[in-house]
């Protein structure tokens, strides 16, 4: 790995360390995890219990139907909390989950003694700048307020985006550890808010533009036509943000995962996921489990080195 890449990874993970992951765990209503196939130690090859944060979306019904044709019953459980989703897999209450990128996974493993591993990639999603009144970054007036997520990882990533868009300049070019204190010049005013409030800030006029993550944009009804700047998803530095199917290390070679991943990357499912995200994603089906694990190991090693 190059010195530039190592520096980038360490910066990303330093931001991740700053984020608090000890949050209250609350099971979703009606989800009895005691029947998960991994809980007893005997793997039921005819069933998969998967945890996700968007289990009500149409593509899950398509995946379920495809796996049914392979003789596998897919039990999709929607859980909103990321730590619970990982702990459920770690404890055997869930067989596998899908909701997180590799940075979040490395943080969980290192901070909680986890043994979770990625077994297949899904996609990488952009962190984009949205505006309702402007169609180009150049149209944003001096002094305009820009809403930005206030959690450390997305805050730093958003600042780097705003710098690339030409709206501000960061000390030494910035990094994934950057904060508003690192701004050396700016023609806009930042409005840091909870990520759930970025869309609200844009729509109620509190901000003239907003950095919004893909999930919040989709939930808030922000269309692709409102994006005035987004990341280049071909950038290899976005590898830590690739989302993945995750299970425990002792189950990484389970043959069920091959069928699950193939179902996800089928044309019909990818089309549904693309529609859901208004085309704002790039699938990473070419990333093997081995390649994902190499990336995760690098991230975890860098995180441990910061402790």
HUZIZI-V979262 format. One record per run of one state. SS is the DSSP state (A for helix, B for strand, O for the rest). FROM is the first residue (numbers start at 1). TO is the last residue. If there is no record, write none. Layout:
ss,from,to
SS,FROM,TO
SS,FROM,TO
//
This chain:
ss,from,to
O,1,2
A,3,18
O,19,32
A,33,35
O,36,46
B,47,52
O,53,57
A,58,68
O,69,72
B,73,78
O,79,81
A,82,90
O,91,95
B,96,101
A,102,112
O,113,115
B,116,121
O,122,122
B,123,125
O,126,126
B,127,130
O,131,136
A,137,139
O,140,143
B,144,149
O,150,151
A,152,164
O,165,167
B,168,170
A,171,173
O,174,179
A,180,182
B,183,186
O,187,187
B,188,193
O,194,194
A,195,203
O,204,208
B,209,213
A,214,219
O,220,223
A,224,226
B,227,229
O,230,235
A,236,241
O,242,242
B,243,248
A,249,251
O,252,255
A,256,264
O,265,266
A,267,276
O,277,280
B,281,283
O,284,288
A,289,306
O,307,307
//
